[in-house]
Amino acid sequence: MAEKRNDPRNQEKRPSRLGLHVERARGWGAVEDAWRRHRAEKAAATGEHNVHDVT
């Protein structure tokens, strides 16, 4: 039987799985890429510019 998303028995597993995904993403550089993209989008929206935020 497939796991149900909101099943209370699965709530304990979710944070640890999420943490594993974040750690893997860090290893690939994805977290840093996402942060740079976020800063660049924020700067574009506010008219701010910082050459270190854009790749």
A tleap script that builds the chain and sets N, CA, C and O, in Angstrom:
source leaprc.protein.ff14SB
mol = sequence {
  NMET ALA GLU LYS ARG ASN ASP PRO ARG ASN
  GLN GLU LYS ARG PRO SER ARG LEU GLY LEU
  HIE VAL GLU ARG ALA ARG GLY TRP GLY ALA
  VAL GLU ASP ALA TRP ARG ARG HIE ARG ALA
  GLU LYS ALA ALA ALA THR GLY GLU HIE ASN
  VAL HIE ASP VAL CTHR
}
set mol.1.N position { 0.842 -1.188 0.000 }
set mol.1.CA position { 0.000 0.000 0.000 }
set mol.1.C position { 0.885 1.250 0.000 }
set mol.1.O position { 1.873 1.308 0.732 }
set mol.2.N position { 0.541 2.231 -0.803 }
set mol.2.CA position { 1.326 3.462 -0.893 }
set mol.2.C position { 1.194 4.280 0.391 }
set mol.2.O position { 0.148 4.282 1.041 }
set mol.3.N position { 2.278 4.974 0.738 }
set mol.3.CA position { 2.244 5.833 1.923 }
set mol.3.C position { 1.374 7.049 1.649 }
set mol.3.O position { 1.427 7.636 0.569 }
set mol.4.N position { 0.577 7.417 2.636 }
set mol.4.CA position { -0.243 8.609 2.499 }
set mol.4.C position { 0.553 9.793 3.022 }
set mol.4.O position { 1.227 9.704 4.048 }
set mol.5.N position { 0.466 10.896 2.303 }
set mol.5.CA position { 1.263 12.079 2.607 }
set mol.5.C position { 1.025 12.622 4.025 }
set mol.5.O position { 1.983 13.001 4.698 }
set mol.6.N position { -0.209 12.668 4.483 }
set mol.6.CA position { -0.521 13.270 5.785 }
set mol.6.C position { -0.705 12.247 6.898 }
set mol.6.O position { -1.237 12.574 7.959 }
set mol.7.N position { -0.279 11.038 6.668 }
set mol.7.CA position { -0.395 9.994 7.675 }
set mol.7.C position { 0.510 10.345 8.857 }
set mol.7.O position { 1.711 10.537 8.666 }
set mol.8.N position { -0.039 10.434 10.080 }
set mol.8.CA position { 0.763 10.803 11.252 }
set mol.8.C position { 1.968 9.882 11.466 }
set mol.8.O position { 2.971 10.304 12.043 }
set mol.9.N position { 1.882 8.660 11.019 }
set mol.9.CA position { 3.012 7.740 11.197 }
set mol.9.C position { 4.207 8.152 10.348 }
set mol.9.O position { 5.340 7.768 10.641 }
set mol.10.N position { 3.963 8.926 9.303 }
set mol.10.CA position { 5.045 9.361 8.424 }
set mol.10.C position { 5.593 10.737 8.792 }
set mol.10.O position { 6.596 11.172 8.226 }
set mol.11.N position { 4.956 11.418 9.719 }
set mol.11.CA position { 5.386 12.766 10.075 }
set mol.11.C position { 6.782 12.780 10.705 }
set mol.11.O position { 7.521 13.752 10.549 }
set mol.12.N position { 7.142 11.722 11.407 }
set mol.12.CA position { 8.469 11.657 12.028 }
set mol.12.C position { 9.559 11.477 10.981 }
set mol.12.O position { 10.676 11.963 11.160 }
set mol.13.N position { 9.250 10.789 9.899 }
set mol.13.CA position { 10.238 10.509 8.862 }
set mol.13.C position { 10.534 11.734 8.003 }
set mol.13.O position { 11.651 11.899 7.513 }
set mol.14.N position { 9.543 12.583 7.825 }
set mol.14.CA position { 9.660 13.684 6.876 }
set mol.14.C position { 10.828 14.629 7.172 }
set mol.14.O position { 11.602 14.911 6.258 }
set mol.15.N position { 10.997 15.135 8.406 }
set mol.15.CA position { 12.120 16.048 8.646 }
set mol.15.C position { 13.480 15.414 8.368 }
set mol.15.O position { 14.375 16.079 7.846 }
set mol.16.N position { 13.644 14.150 8.708 }
set mol.16.CA position { 14.937 13.528 8.468 }
set mol.16.C position { 15.171 13.333 6.970 }
set mol.16.O position { 16.296 13.495 6.497 }
set mol.17.N position { 14.120 12.986 6.218 }
set mol.17.CA position { 14.267 12.853 4.759 }
set mol.17.C position { 14.574 14.199 4.136 }
set mol.17.O position { 15.413 14.292 3.241 }
set mol.18.N position { 13.904 15.239 4.598 }
set mol.18.CA position { 14.133 16.586 4.084 }
set mol.18.C position { 15.577 17.006 4.343 }
set mol.18.O position { 16.228 17.579 3.469 }
set mol.19.N position { 16.071 16.721 5.536 }
set mol.19.CA position { 17.452 17.051 5.868 }
set mol.19.C position { 18.437 16.338 4.958 }
set mol.19.O position { 19.441 16.923 4.552 }
set mol.20.N position { 18.164 15.095 4.638 }
set mol.20.CA position { 19.035 14.348 3.734 }
set mol.20.C position { 19.053 14.972 2.344 }
set mol.20.O position { 20.106 15.070 1.714 }
set mol.21.N position { 17.892 15.391 1.872 }
set mol.21.CA position { 17.812 16.021 0.552 }
set mol.21.C position { 18.613 17.328 0.529 }
set mol.21.O position { 19.324 17.610 -0.435 }
set mol.22.N position { 18.491 18.117 1.593 }
set mol.22.CA position { 19.211 19.389 1.656 }
set mol.22.C position { 20.714 19.140 1.684 }
set mol.22.O position { 21.468 19.840 1.008 }
set mol.23.N position { 21.155 18.157 2.452 }
set mol.23.CA position { 22.585 17.850 2.510 }
set mol.23.C position { 23.114 17.390 1.152 }
set mol.23.O position { 24.209 17.780 0.748 }
set mol.24.N position { 22.352 16.575 0.459 }
set mol.24.CA position { 22.762 16.143 -0.886 }
set mol.24.C position { 22.842 17.339 -1.823 }
set mol.24.O position { 23.787 17.462 -2.602 }
set mol.25.N position { 21.854 18.217 -1.748 }
set mol.25.CA position { 21.830 19.403 -2.602 }
set mol.25.C position { 23.038 20.295 -2.319 }
set mol.25.O position { 23.616 20.870 -3.242 }
set mol.26.N position { 23.420 20.412 -1.046 }
set mol.26.CA position { 24.608 21.195 -0.700 }
set mol.26.C position { 25.840 20.615 -1.368 }
set mol.26.O position { 26.683 21.350 -1.881 }
set mol.27.N position { 25.941 19.307 -1.359 }
set mol.27.CA position { 27.087 18.638 -1.979 }
set mol.27.C position { 27.185 18.918 -3.460 }
set mol.27.O position { 28.285 18.955 -4.011 }
set mol.28.N position { 26.052 19.115 -4.116 }
set mol.28.CA position { 26.038 19.397 -5.555 }
set mol.28.C position { 26.210 20.882 -5.841 }
set mol.28.O position { 26.371 21.279 -6.995 }
set mol.29.N position { 26.175 21.703 -4.798 }
set mol.29.CA position { 26.255 23.152 -4.995 }
set mol.29.C position { 24.900 23.772 -5.284 }
set mol.29.O position { 24.819 24.962 -5.588 }
set mol.30.N position { 23.839 22.988 -5.194 }
set mol.30.CA position { 22.500 23.480 -5.545 }
set mol.30.C position { 21.993 24.529 -4.555 }
set mol.30.O position { 21.295 25.463 -4.949 }
set mol.31.N position { 22.337 24.384 -3.283 }
set mol.31.CA position { 21.868 25.345 -2.281 }
set mol.31.C position { 22.487 26.714 -2.554 }
set mol.31.O position { 21.797 27.733 -2.513 }
set mol.32.N position { 23.785 26.732 -2.833 }
set mol.32.CA position { 24.460 27.988 -3.127 }
set mol.32.C position { 23.939 28.601 -4.426 }
set mol.32.O position { 23.771 29.817 -4.514 }
set mol.33.N position { 23.683 27.762 -5.438 }
set mol.33.CA position { 23.123 28.254 -6.698 }
set mol.33.C position { 21.752 28.885 -6.470 }
set mol.33.O position { 21.444 29.944 -7.018 }
set mol.34.N position { 20.940 28.227 -5.662 }
set mol.34.CA position { 19.598 28.742 -5.371 }
set mol.34.C position { 19.686 30.070 -4.626 }
set mol.34.O position { 18.900 30.981 -4.885 }
set mol.35.N position { 20.630 30.183 -3.709 }
set mol.35.CA position { 20.796 31.423 -2.952 }
set mol.35.C position { 21.218 32.564 -3.890 }
set mol.35.O position { 20.691 33.672 -3.798 }
set mol.36.N position { 22.167 32.290 -4.788 }
set mol.36.CA position { 22.600 33.318 -5.737 }
set mol.36.C position { 21.443 33.741 -6.643 }
set mol.36.O position { 21.260 34.927 -6.921 }
set mol.37.N position { 20.672 32.766 -7.096 }
set mol.37.CA position { 19.536 33.086 -7.967 }
set mol.37.C position { 18.496 33.923 -7.225 }
set mol.37.O position { 17.956 34.884 -7.774 }
set mol.38.N position { 18.222 33.555 -5.991 }
set mol.38.CA position { 17.265 34.299 -5.167 }
set mol.38.C position { 17.719 35.750 -5.005 }
set mol.38.O position { 16.922 36.674 -5.169 }
set mol.39.N position { 18.992 35.950 -4.683 }
set mol.39.CA position { 19.522 37.299 -4.490 }
set mol.39.C position { 19.447 38.098 -5.796 }
set mol.39.O position { 19.105 39.280 -5.785 }
set mol.40.N position { 19.770 37.446 -6.925 }
set mol.40.CA position { 19.723 38.136 -8.213 }
set mol.40.C position { 18.290 38.534 -8.565 }
set mol.40.O position { 18.058 39.638 -9.059 }
set mol.41.N position { 17.325 37.642 -8.313 }
set mol.41.CA position { 15.923 37.952 -8.595 }
set mol.41.C position { 15.423 39.065 -7.687 }
set mol.41.O position { 14.674 39.940 -8.119 }
set mol.42.N position { 15.840 39.027 -6.433 }
set mol.42.CA position { 15.436 40.063 -5.485 }
set mol.42.C position { 16.025 41.413 -5.900 }
set mol.42.O position { 15.341 42.436 -5.859 }
set mol.43.N position { 17.295 41.405 -6.297 }
set mol.43.CA position { 17.945 42.640 -6.729 }
set mol.43.C position { 17.262 43.200 -7.977 }
set mol.43.O position { 17.065 44.411 -8.083 }
set mol.44.N position { 16.902 42.332 -8.915 }
set mol.44.CA position { 16.233 42.781 -10.130 }
set mol.44.C position { 14.868 43.388 -9.809 }
set mol.44.O position { 14.450 44.364 -10.433 }
set mol.45.N position { 14.183 42.805 -8.836 }
set mol.45.CA position { 12.852 43.296 -8.483 }
set mol.45.C position { 12.917 44.647 -7.767 }
set mol.45.O position { 11.996 45.456 -7.876 }
set mol.46.N position { 14.011 44.886 -7.035 }
set mol.46.CA position { 14.118 46.125 -6.268 }
set mol.46.C position { 14.988 47.162 -6.955 }
set mol.46.O position { 15.115 48.285 -6.465 }
set mol.47.N position { 15.597 46.799 -8.096 }
set mol.47.CA position { 16.451 47.725 -8.814 }
set mol.47.C position { 17.858 47.810 -8.234 }
set mol.47.O position { 18.657 48.648 -8.652 }
set mol.48.N position { 18.153 46.957 -7.286 }
set mol.48.CA position { 19.463 46.919 -6.638 }
set mol.48.C position { 20.401 46.088 -7.511 }
set mol.48.O position { 19.950 45.178 -8.207 }
set mol.49.N position { 21.689 46.387 -7.482 }
set mol.49.CA position { 22.632 45.607 -8.282 }
set mol.49.C position { 23.917 45.391 -7.489 }
set mol.49.O position { 24.509 46.329 -6.954 }
set mol.50.N position { 24.325 44.132 -7.433 }
set mol.50.CA position { 25.586 43.771 -6.791 }
set mol.50.C position { 26.229 42.722 -7.664 }
set mol.50.O position { 25.657 41.646 -7.841 }
set mol.51.N position { 27.395 42.992 -8.217 }
set mol.51.CA position { 28.040 42.063 -9.153 }
set mol.51.C position { 28.375 40.724 -8.507 }
set mol.51.O position { 28.546 39.735 -9.220 }
set mol.52.N position { 28.473 40.660 -7.193 }
set mol.52.CA position { 28.802 39.408 -6.515 }
set mol.52.C position { 27.596 38.476 -6.405 }
set mol.52.O position { 27.761 37.281 -6.161 }
set mol.53.N position { 26.404 38.999 -6.580 }
set mol.53.CA position { 25.184 38.197 -6.460 }
set mol.53.C position { 24.811 37.498 -7.756 }
set mol.53.O position { 24.010 36.563 -7.741 }
set mol.54.N position { 25.367 37.927 -8.866 }
set mol.54.CA position { 24.972 37.389 -10.161 }
set mol.54.C position { 26.099 36.535 -10.718 }
set mol.54.O position { 27.270 36.896 -10.602 }
set mol.55.N position { 25.750 35.397 -11.326 }
set mol.55.CA position { 26.789 34.538 -11.888 }
set mol.55.C position { 26.935 34.785 -13.356 }
set mol.55.O position { 27.765 34.153 -14.010 }
savepdb mol mol.pdb
quit
